Amino acid sequence: MQLESLKKIGPKTVGVLNKLNIFCVEDLLTYYPYRYNFIQVKNINDATDEVCYIHATVLSDVKVQYIKRNFNRLNFIAASNDINFKVTIFNRAFLKPHLTVNKEVLLVGKYNRLKNTFVANDIKFNSFIDRIEAIYHLTDGIKMASLTSYIKDALSKKIIVFDYIPNDINEKYHFISKTDAIKYIHEPNSIQEIKQAKLKLIYEELFVYMFKINYLKLINKRCTGLKKNFDYARIQEFLSQLPFLLTNDQISTIKDILKDMEEIKRMNRLVLGDVGSGKTIVAVAAILANFLSGYQSTFMAPTEILAKQHYESITNYFKDFDMKITLLTGSTTKKQKEKIYGQILAGEIDLVIGTHALLNEKLEFANLGLVITDEQHRFGVNQRSLLQNKGNDGEADVLYLSATPIPRTYALTIYGDLDISQIKTKPNMRKEIITKIKTENEITDVLNHMLTELKNGHQIFVVSPLIENNEELDLNSVNDLKMKFDTAFGGKVSIEIMHGKLKQKEKDALMLSFLQKEIQILISTTVIEVGIDIPNATMMIIFNAERFGLATLHQLRGRVGRNDLQSYCYLISNTNDNARLKVMEESTDGFYISEKDFEQRGQGDLFGVKQSGDMTFKLADMKQDMKILMQANKDASYFVESGLYKSNSLYEKIVEEINFLD
């Protein structure tokens, strides 16, 4: 159903909703709240120093004080239960016209009985009774009240929503209906209704995902591949001439890959390697074996600058081979692309390295034998097989690389359609990164160490959780930190900032300047979490470290220590309880850290970065909902193996989609 069918939704509002990935009424109904306000209206005599809701009446005219740019304070006198008190709220000057004398309001905030003052963080003008209020993520151009009214209107339409959980499983677990779950999630009358709705909807998301994984596993069992014939001695000779020694894990992983490639069954392997563990050389060995067998290879990276770095390093590895290598990215001109397409189809290119540009339907291979994707977690289930369809009837071997170390049992579940190799040990030439926790009061120590590293000609990463200052959050922003560091170093150090709102070309340009040592300190949000190697960067400083998950902190720390220089990581935190962060001080083992992250269920995404493609769930959290995930996997596995999915029309469509891709 079209969004325009709802009240007060026109073309402009549709455009705003599209920004939230809401394109139809069904999307609107599955745009779930991320939290709830449990509104219990209190008598002011019962108010404590915690946040509470007070039904009050405005007694005086409102006064607004403009303290500084973008910061104002609004004051008025209110009454509740015959008690008059002063109300203060910040940055709400726009409320003044609505706060007229005798107006009834619901004040949200803290009451100081001693001073007889109420500091509000919100003022509501609607219902004054106890209720549960759903809170949604918003974007520019839409208010909470508007979004809530659109959803309320959509719920009244009694739209048919498809339930992807098979009937027998719904009965087995006594799940509520999908219709009730949608209503309860948006308009709950109790905590119990929220729990019932979430359990139903989370299980459904995970069941569908695990169905796809188990169906892909079924397909892979049947898939024949391209048996490769190569000279082991030439590969061994190549590896022995490398300017470094391979670790035992690298050697073991290469053996796994070469064994896969020799078999008639198609390789479908995931290499889980900690940051800086040397996954690229494993991929290089696979490319060499494929080349010696007479087949073409393709290597897809998530960003253009990472693709370029792979192109340069891999070209250097194969400088003594007659291997034709090309780069294909979004910035490759149309004329160049057409030429490259022709060369690939004619079999004149042995290896093409690139970004998502490799998925272009115009790109066809003469005899594609190997597909490699870097940072595998950035590609969803439905993207995994697009490249291998480019030639040889989808028989190309597939190798996925991921710098996200996760517990093996967990990996076997969410990547159940893949064979898994792990690289835990790091190259011998690399030194352990020294990690220290510091408070902002100890920042002088950090500044002195920064100065030492800069004098030695090294570079520094600084990470902040925010782009701009937020009055409600006592956090450091990248803009704020740049001002502080400019002042600290007297403007004599080259400092730049980078964040997610910049265009990809702007981010790539900044990273290139950093790589070329034109920038000494790069202050960024977590967009640098997965990126190119900066061998000269020896220090990572993470402000408000308590705001990040351990996996994210580990990924960020992995941006330094990419060489034989001693590197350092400072975790700046003002919280008293840093037990969680101490895990980072005691270990640089990503697999150990991921286990701890999993146990603690702390903030942040287990995978470090937000998943994309089919790994994005609207409600499910693959860490917090692990038990549900495991059960959904068992149920989905039986659903696939028993063939029950064949008589379910909803799953027929999913299968058609997967078969089209695979």
Secondary structure, 3 states (H helix, E strand, C coil): CCHHHCCCCCHHHHHHHHHCCCCCHHHHHCCCCCEEEEECEECHHHCCCCCEEEEEEECCCCEEEEEECCEEEEEEEEEECCEEEEEEEECCHHHHHHCCCCCEEEEEEEEECCCCEEEEEEEECCCCCCEEEEECCCCCCCCHHHHHHHHHHHHHCCCCCCCCCCHHHHHHCCCCCHHHHHHHHHCCCCHHHHHHHHHHHHHHHHHHHHHHHHHHHHHHHHCECCCCCCCHHHHHHHHHCCCCCCCHHHHHHHHHHHHHHHCCECCEEEEEECCCCCCHHHHHHHHHHHHHCCCEEEEECCCHHHHHHHHHHHHHHCCCCCCCEEEECCCCCHHHHHHHHHHHHCCCCCEEEECHHHHCCCCCCCCEEEEEECCHHHCCHHHCCCHHHHCHHHCCEEEEEECCCCCHHHHHHHCCCCEEEEECCCCCCCCCCEEEEECHHHHHHHHHHHHHHHHCCCEEEEECCECCCCCCCCCCEHHHHHHHHHHHCCCCCCEEEECCCCCHHHHHHHHHHHHCCCCCEEEECHHHCCCCCCCCEEEEEEECHHHCCHHHHHHHHCCCCCCCCCCEEEEECCCCCCCCCHHHHHCCCHHHHHHHHHHHCCCCCCCCCCCCHHHCCCCCCCCCCHHHHHHHHHHHHHHHHCCHHHHCHHHHHHHHHHHHHC
